[in-house]
Amino acid sequence: MKKLLFILLLHFLFVEISYAQSIKGYVKNTDDETLTGAVISIENTYRTTISDSKGIFEFKNLKPGNYVLITKFIGYETKRTKINFQE
């Protein structure tokens, strides 16, 4: 397993669709290469998504609050990222 953790860079996209909000971001490794097919989930929920060909992922319809994103990719260590998601 690679010793370097990959980097999860988050950009927050606030969308007002029936008061729905989303977290959108992308996954890159420490060499700044995007990771296609990384699995990103929100801890203690059933919410899971997979990064696309550009490493981009999105969770829609989230309420403001504190979340922990868990990102997994074969050959890399699992990354946990705390998010304080505000309106």
Helices and strands as residue ranges (DSSP letters): E 7-17, E 20-28, E 39-42, E 48-50, E 56-59, E 65-72, E 79-85
